[in-house]
Amino acid sequence: MAQQHLEPPTDSPAGPMSGDALAGYLRAQATEFLRSLRQHRENGTDAGASARPKPRAESRAVSRDVSRDVSRDVSRDVSRDVSRAGENGSGESVDAARALRRSARRISGTLHTFRPLLDAEWSEGMRPELAWLSGTLAREHAYAARLERLLGALNRLSGAAGFPAQAAQNTGAPAKGSLTVGAAKAGALLDRQLTLARTRAHSAALQALGSSRFHAVADSVAVLASEVPLTPAAATADLRPLAAAATDRLTDAVTALPLVTAGHPYNAEALVHGLSADTAPHPQDAPWHQVRLLLRLHRYACEVLYGEDAPIDVRLLRAGQALNRHRDAAEAAAAAGSAARTPRIAPATAYALGVLHADQRHEVEAARFAFQQNWQKETVRTP
């Protein structure tokens, strides 16, 4: 099939876009980052209180106010407050953590794409710190979602409509196709391992949020909310060539993918290392994960150029969703394989985990097929 190439929005600006657009985007993301920290504090102090949005008239001054106030007290109190919010199970705390990761990813990705226009020393020092923070905060949620995915797959493979205890409670009757002994023990083993990993990730996140390393990141973001360290050339530079370079990297990475193989219903090469004792990630997954990251950088670059009013590329949106499913299934398969390597487990448990691993690898192939189908389609944008 002919390879589809990305095209800029039809309503792209005619003239060059200078560093002012880049500075405005970074300031906005830094402000959202600091607002998320403040929301963590408010949820910890009063978990039941609703968030109090700032009036629109104060929007111009918010970055300066946040950089002065939040950098002084939020980074100091956030570890205690997040712990308190986590104990209360506040939904606002989960939303704030998601918004915090979202802003950190966008700042880091923008610094990577437009690094020639930013102070090199500051940018190279800031990017890995933001990546560390985003990854640390995302780990707990990833373990919880992975456990839910694997337990749901176990019940689906056993013919159960849902979790057996929940189904029996809701209907008053035993669940249809209840789990076999091997599947039940496999689920219990996964629950123990992933719950322990989630608990450790939660502790690591709290420790990180109370560390001097996090305080330094928060201070740097607070400065970014009011002053962006652009190079002198950024005032007259055009952002579009750098954004186009990010698009080219994405296109080249997709071209290198085995899209023809992904278009077939069966990929025998995916099973070559299925019984290997090596715990390294599956060799076929890395290029797909890289495309997912490059697609994210392309999306962030478009946000810098066109803002929130840019038309949505439905094709890229669905391709990104397929890549997210690919990552989730690949990580779930790795978790099932790791559990199957547990010493002295019963043969029935190991068999159930093997079936679960194969099921998740099939989900990986299905996600690749969905990506291939969406990528080959013509670009369709919403107004």
C-alpha positions in Angstrom: 0.0 0.0 0.0 1.1 3.6 -0.6 2.5 5.3 2.5 0.4 8.2 3.7 2.2 11.3 4.7 1.2 13.9 7.3 -0.1 17.2 6.1 -0.3 20.5 8.0 -3.8 21.9 8.8 -5.3 23.8 5.9 -5.7 26.9 8.0 -2.0 27.1 9.0 -0.7 30.6 9.4 0.7 32.1 6.2 3.5 34.0 7.9 6.4 32.7 10.0 5.8 32.0 13.7 8.4 33.4 16.0 9.5 32.4 19.4 6.7 34.3 21.0 4.3 31.5 20.3 6.8 29.0 21.8 7.2 31.2 24.9 3.4 31.5 25.3 2.9 27.8 25.1 5.6 27.0 27.6 4.3 29.6 30.0 0.8 28.1 29.7 2.0 24.6 30.4 4.1 25.7 33.3 1.1 27.5 34.8 -1.0 24.3 34.4 1.8 22.4 36.1 1.8 24.7 39.1 -1.9 24.8 39.2 -1.9 21.0 39.5 0.4 21.1 42.4 -1.8 23.7 44.1 -4.8 21.4 43.5 -2.9 18.6 45.2 -2.5 20.8 48.3 -6.1 21.9 48.3 -7.3 18.3 48.0 -5.0 17.3 50.9 -6.1 20.1 53.1 -9.8 19.7 52.4 -10.5 16.6 50.3 -14.2 17.3 50.2 -13.9 20.9 49.1 -14.4 21.7 45.4 -11.8 23.3 43.3 -12.0 27.1 43.1 -11.2 28.3 39.6 -9.6 31.6 39.1 -11.6 34.4 37.4 -10.9 35.0 33.8 -9.8 38.5 34.5 -6.9 37.2 36.5 -5.6 35.0 33.7 -2.9 37.4 32.6 -1.4 37.6 36.1 -1.8 34.0 37.1 1.7 32.8 35.9 3.4 35.6 37.9 1.3 34.9 41.0 1.7 31.2 40.8 5.5 31.4 40.3 5.8 33.6 43.4 3.4 31.7 45.7 3.5 28.1 44.5 7.2 27.8 44.2 7.6 28.9 47.8 5.0 26.6 49.5 3.5 24.0 47.2 6.7 22.1 46.6 7.3 22.0 50.4 3.9 20.7 51.3 3.0 18.6 48.3 4.4 15.3 49.7 2.3 15.5 52.8 -0.8 16.7 50.9 -0.7 14.0 48.2 -0.3 11.3 50.9 -3.4 12.7 52.7 -5.4 12.9 49.4 -4.3 9.4 48.5 -5.6 8.1 51.8 -9.0 9.7 51.2 -9.1 8.4 47.7 -9.9 11.8 46.3 -10.9 11.8 42.6 -9.6 15.4 42.4 -6.2 14.2 43.4 -6.2 11.6 40.6 -7.2 14.4 38.1 -4.5 16.7 39.4 -1.9 14.0 39.1 -3.0 13.3 35.5 -2.9 17.0 34.7 0.6 17.3 36.3 1.9 14.5 34.1 0.2 16.0 31.1 1.9 19.3 31.6 5.3 17.8 32.4 5.2 15.7 29.2 4.3 18.7 27.1 7.0 20.9 28.5 9.6 18.1 28.1 8.5 17.3 24.5 8.4 21.0 23.5 11.9 21.5 24.9 13.1 18.5 22.8 11.4 19.7 19.5 12.4 23.3 19.7 15.7 23.0 21.6 17.7 25.1 19.1 15.6 28.1 20.2 16.1 27.6 23.9 19.0 28.0 26.3 20.9 24.8 25.7 22.2 24.2 29.2 18.9 24.9 30.9 16.9 22.9 28.4 19.2 19.8 28.6 19.0 19.9 32.3 15.3 20.4 32.5 14.1 17.6 30.1 15.4 14.6 32.0 14.0 15.9 35.3 10.5 16.4 33.8 10.7 12.9 32.3 11.7 11.5 35.7 8.8 13.2 37.4 6.2 12.2 34.8 7.4 8.6 34.8 7.4 8.3 38.6 3.9 9.7 39.0 2.6 7.5 36.1 3.9 4.2 37.5 1.2 3.7 40.2 -1.7 4.2 37.8 0.0 1.9 35.2 0.2 -1.0 37.7 -3.4 -0.5 38.7 -4.6 -0.5 35.1 -2.4 -3.5 34.2 -3.9 -5.5 37.0 -7.4 -4.6 36.0 -6.6 -5.5 32.4 -5.1 -8.9 33.3 -7.9 -9.9 35.7 -10.5 -8.9 33.1 -8.7 -11.0 30.5 -8.6 -14.0 32.9 -12.4 -13.8 33.4 -13.0 -13.3 29.7 -10.9 -16.3 28.8 -12.7 -18.4 31.4 -16.1 -17.4 30.0 -17.1 -15.2 33.0 -18.9 -12.0 32.4 -17.1 -10.1 35.1 -15.3 -10.8 38.4 -16.9 -13.9 40.0 -17.5 -12.3 43.4 -19.1 -9.1 41.8 -21.2 -11.1 39.4 -22.6 -13.3 42.2 -23.3 -10.3 44.3 -25.1 -8.5 41.6 -27.2 -11.4 40.3 -27.5 -13.5 43.4 -26.3 -16.5 41.4 -22.9 -18.1 40.6 -21.1 -16.4 37.7 -21.3 -18.2 34.4 -18.1 -19.9 33.5 -16.5 -19.3 36.9 -12.7 -19.4 37.0 -10.8 -22.7 37.1 -8.4 -23.4 39.9 -5.4 -22.5 37.7 -7.0 -19.2 36.5 -8.0 -18.3 40.0 -4.5 -18.9 41.4 -3.0 -17.0 38.5 -5.3 -14.1 39.3 -4.3 -14.2 42.9 -0.6 -14.3 42.0 -1.0 -11.4 39.6 -2.9 -9.5 42.3 -0.2 -10.0 44.9 2.6 -9.0 42.5 1.0 -6.0 40.9 -0.5 -4.7 44.1 2.9 -4.9 45.8 4.4 -3.1 42.8 1.7 -0.4 42.9 2.3 0.1 46.6 6.0 0.5 46.0 5.3 2.9 43.2 3.0 5.0 45.4 5.7 5.2 48.1 8.3 6.1 45.5 6.0 8.9 44.2 5.5 10.3 47.7 9.2 10.1 48.3 9.9 11.9 45.0 7.4 14.6 45.7 9.1 15.4 49.0 12.6 15.3 47.7 15.0 18.2 47.0 15.1 17.0 43.4 11.4 17.7 43.0 11.7 21.0 44.7 14.3 22.0 42.1 12.0 20.9 39.3 9.1 22.9 40.8 11.3 26.0 41.2 12.4 25.7 37.6 8.9 25.4 36.3 7.8 28.4 38.4 10.5 30.4 36.8 9.4 29.1 33.4 5.8 30.3 34.1 7.0 33.9 34.1 10.2 33.9 32.0 11.2 31.5 29.1 14.9 31.3 28.4 14.9 31.8 24.7 18.0 32.3 22.6 18.5 35.8 20.9 17.7 34.2 17.5 14.3 32.9 18.7 12.8 36.4 18.3 13.0 36.2 14.5 13.2 32.4 14.0 10.4 30.4 12.4 9.0 27.5 14.4 7.6 25.7 11.4 10.8 24.0 10.2 11.4 22.5 13.6 7.9 21.3 13.8 8.2 19.8 10.3 11.4 18.0 11.4 9.4 16.3 14.2 6.8 15.3 11.6 9.5 13.9 9.3 10.9 11.8 12.2 7.5 10.4 12.8 7.0 9.6 9.1 10.4 7.9 8.8 9.8 5.8 11.9 6.4 4.7 10.6 7.9 3.8 7.2 10.4 1.6 9.0 7.6 -0.4 10.7 6.6 -3.7 9.3 3.1 -2.4 8.3 2.7 -5.2 5.7 3.2 -7.8 8.4 0.8 -5.9 10.6 -1.8 -6.1 7.9 -1.8 -9.9 8.0 -3.9 -11.8 10.5 -1.0 -13.9 11.8 2.5 -12.9 12.7 4.6 -16.0 13.3 7.7 -14.0 14.1 6.1 -12.7 17.2 6.2 -16.1 18.8 9.9 -16.8 18.1 11.0 -15.6 21.6 7.8 -16.6 23.4 9.5 -19.2 25.6 12.9 -17.4 26.0 14.2 -17.1 29.5 15.4 -13.6 28.7 13.2 -11.1 30.6 14.1 -8.2 28.1 11.1 -6.6 26.3 9.9 -8.2 23.2 12.2 -7.3 20.3 9.3 -6.3 18.0 7.8 -3.9 20.4 10.5 -1.2 20.6 9.9 0.4 17.2 6.2 0.7 17.9 6.8 2.3 21.2 9.2 4.7 19.5 6.5 5.7 17.0 4.1 6.3 19.8 6.5 8.8 21.4 7.2 10.5 18.1 3.5 10.8 17.4 3.1 12.5 20.8 5.9 14.9 19.9 4.3 15.7 16.6 1.0 16.4 18.4 2.7 18.8 20.9 4.5 20.6 18.1 1.1 21.2 16.4 -0.3 22.6 19.7 2.6 25.1 19.7 1.9 26.2 16.2 -1.9 26.2 16.0 -3.0 26.3 19.6 -6.2 24.7 20.9 -8.2 25.8 17.8 -6.3 23.5 15.5 -8.5 21.0 13.7 -8.3 17.4 15.0 -6.8 14.8 12.6 -9.1 11.9 13.2 -6.7 9.5 11.5 -3.8 10.4 13.9 -6.1 10.4 16.9 -7.2 6.8 16.2 -3.6 5.8 15.4 -2.5 7.1 18.7 -5.2 5.2 20.5 -4.1 2.0 18.7 -0.5 2.6 19.9 -1.7 3.2 23.4 -3.5 -0.2 23.3 -0.4 -1.7 21.9 1.7 -0.5 24.8 -0.8 -1.6 27.4 -1.1 -5.1 25.9 2.7 -5.5 25.5 3.3 -4.5 29.2 0.4 -6.8 30.3 1.9 -9.7 28.4 5.3 -9.0 30.0 3.6 -9.0 33.5 1.9 -12.3 32.8 5.2 -13.8 31.5 7.0 -12.5 34.6 4.4 -14.1 36.9 4.7 -17.4 35.0 8.4 -17.5 35.9 7.6 -17.5 39.6 9.3 -20.5 41.2 7.3 -23.5 42.5 3.9 -22.5 41.1 1.4 -25.2 40.2 1.3 -26.4 36.6 -2.3 -25.3 36.2 -1.3 -21.8 37.4 1.6 -21.7 34.9 -0.7 -22.9 32.1 -3.3 -20.2 32.9 -0.6 -17.5 32.8 0.7 -18.9 29.5 -2.7 -18.6 28.0 -3.0 -15.1 29.4 0.4 -14.1 27.9 -0.6 -15.5 24.5 -3.9 -13.6 24.7 -2.2 -10.3 25.4 0.3 -10.9 22.6 -2.7 -11.4 20.3 -4.0 -8.0 21.6 -0.6 -6.5 20.6 -1.1 -7.9 17.1 -4.6 -6.5 16.9 -3.4 -3.1 18.0 -0.8 -3.1 15.2 -3.4 -4.1 12.7 -5.7 -1.3 13.8 -2.8 1.2 13.6 -1.9 -0.1 10.1 -5.6 0.3 9.0 -5.8 3.9 10.4 -2.5 5.1 9.1 -3.2 4.0 5.5 -6.5 6.0 5.5 -6.8 9.4 4.0 -6.5 12.3 6.4 -9.9 13.3 7.8 -10.1 16.4 10.1 -12.9 17.7 12.2 -13.7 21.4 12.0 
